[in-house]
Amino acid sequence: MLQIQSLALDTVKALGPSVKEIMVQDPDLGRQLRRAASSIVLNIAEAQGSRDGVSRHRFRTALGSTRETAAALELAAAWGFVHRDAHVADALDRIAATLHRLIH
């Protein structure tokens, strides 16, 4: 398992309480956040068993999902559903930076 996959999985675990709170306030946003966060981990895992071109595509998808996850959390904070978690935001930034390097 790549270290980035482990970091992504740990980040998803850390999101659990926020996702539960967001689900109470806005179930649609909560479901979208949960799908986006899951997509990060799943696409990283899929990339590891793929050829170069397909692998890059999966990493691109994971990067998009990382950005979507971060945006959903920012939106939830803007609506007042949750407080911004700096640790999770930093982890998402590290994941995005690593995925960007893997793509290029």
C-alpha distance (Angstrom), angle and dihedral (degrees) to the residues before:
residue distance angle dihedral
M1 . . .
L2 3.79 . .
Q3 3.79 115.8 .
I4 3.79 88.7 -121.2
Q5 3.80 90.1 60.6
S6 3.79 90.3 52.2
L7 3.82 91.0 49.3
A8 3.81 90.1 48.1
L9 3.80 91.7 50.8
D10 3.81 91.9 48.5
T11 3.80 89.3 49.4
V12 3.80 91.7 51.6
K13 3.82 88.9 51.3
A14 3.81 89.5 51.7
L15 3.82 89.6 51.5
G16 3.81 92.8 58.8
P17 3.82 98.9 94.5
S18 3.82 92.6 44.0
V19 3.80 92.3 49.1
K20 3.81 90.6 51.0
E21 3.81 91.1 51.2
I22 3.80 92.6 46.0
M23 3.83 89.9 49.9
V24 3.82 88.8 58.9
Q25 3.81 92.9 50.3
D26 3.82 100.5 34.7
P27 3.81 116.1 6.0
D28 3.82 93.2 -173.6
L29 3.80 92.9 54.7
G30 3.80 90.3 43.9
R31 3.80 92.5 53.4
Q32 3.81 92.0 46.3
L33 3.80 90.8 49.5
R34 3.79 91.5 48.8
R35 3.82 91.8 49.9
A36 3.81 92.9 47.2
A37 3.80 93.4 48.5
S38 3.80 91.7 47.1
S39 3.80 89.5 49.4
I40 3.81 90.8 58.9
V41 3.80 93.1 59.6
L42 3.80 95.9 38.0
N43 3.80 95.4 49.9
I44 3.80 92.7 47.3
A45 3.80 88.7 52.0
E46 3.80 92.1 47.4
A47 3.81 91.6 48.9
Q48 3.79 90.9 59.0
G49 3.79 92.4 64.5
S50 3.79 96.7 42.2
R51 3.77 136.9 90.5
D52 3.79 120.6 -100.0
G53 3.82 99.0 -89.3
V54 3.77 94.6 40.9
S55 3.78 90.2 43.4
R56 3.81 91.4 55.4
H57 3.79 90.0 48.5
R58 3.82 91.2 52.9
F59 3.81 90.7 48.2
R60 3.85 88.7 50.6
T61 3.79 89.7 51.9
A62 3.81 90.3 48.7
L63 3.81 89.3 50.2
G64 3.80 91.0 51.9
S65 3.79 90.0 49.1
T66 3.80 90.3 49.0
R67 3.79 90.3 54.0
E68 3.81 90.8 45.7
T69 3.80 90.8 51.0
A70 3.80 91.5 50.5
A71 3.82 91.3 47.7
A72 3.81 92.3 49.1
L73 3.80 90.4 52.2
E74 3.81 91.2 48.2
L75 3.79 89.7 49.5
A76 3.80 92.3 49.0
A77 3.80 89.6 50.6
A78 3.82 90.6 48.0
W79 3.81 89.5 53.3
G80 3.81 89.4 49.1
F81 3.80 95.1 -116.5
V82 3.82 93.9 124.0
H83 3.78 139.0 0.9
R84 3.79 119.0 -106.2
D85 3.81 110.0 -95.4
A86 3.82 106.9 -146.4
H87 3.82 92.0 -165.6
V88 3.82 92.3 56.0
A89 3.82 92.1 42.6
D90 3.82 90.4 52.2
A91 3.80 91.5 47.4
L92 3.82 90.8 51.4
D93 3.81 89.4 49.9
R94 3.83 90.4 51.9
I95 3.80 91.2 47.9
A96 3.81 91.3 49.7
A97 3.82 92.2 48.2
T98 3.80 92.3 49.5
L99 3.78 92.8 47.3
H100 3.80 90.1 49.3
R101 3.81 89.3 54.4
L102 3.81 91.5 47.9
I103 3.80 90.9 52.2
H104 3.81 95.4 48.2
